[in-house]
């Protein structure tokens, strides 16, 4: 286990009050010595899973965690982690003071980082290298690296997309139709699978189709995109109503 506690002595007084401050960094691997009892911290913890499989437990629920998962736990929220003996968890934890709540209403959240994981790990490993060497200015360097990590996490926002389409197929109703989500420009978010539906079921009466997907930012994307639905069929459709909702997760 590697743990470094930051003193904050080189941080100006104004910055201590107004900006997030790195309290500690820990690199560890789960072992049987850890009792896995619920516990709390006086700051926000960012828990980056590097390897292994296990479970994260709170007062109210327990769910699986594995590599490229990020756990965000607000201050004073009871939590603990459990690991599989044959695949022990390996992780890096940042304790951050003065960080506005990043988790949900329950005080914690889990994100699977589809993009940007390599770059985040590079920042964390550079932090660890700085504290290993303990050269002059190492805490100041880690403070700036924390800013990079938080900015990159802010870009990891994902969006839930839901569409409902009420339509009736004009005769002859044969074959299948496809609903696809188009983003302009392409490559801003990860691709989403299409929804395929049989036209025969829509021959007599109007039917409501529901399409749902989650969009994750793509590495190298431009950050914004226009979303539209593409309806592809060989048969004419009479569309009575179409609704597209996008919600940030």
Secondary structure by P-SEA (a helix, b strand, c coil): cbbbbbccccccaaaaacbbbbcbbbbbbbccccccccccccbbbbbbbcbbbbbbbcccbbbbbcccbbbbbcccccccccccccbbbbbbbbbbcccccccccccccccccccaaaaaaaaaaaaaaaaaacccaaaaaaaaaaaaaaaaaaacbbbbbbbbbbbbbccccccbbbbbbbbcccccccbbbbbbbbccccccbbbbbbbbbccccccccccbbbbbbbbbccccccccbbbbbbbcc
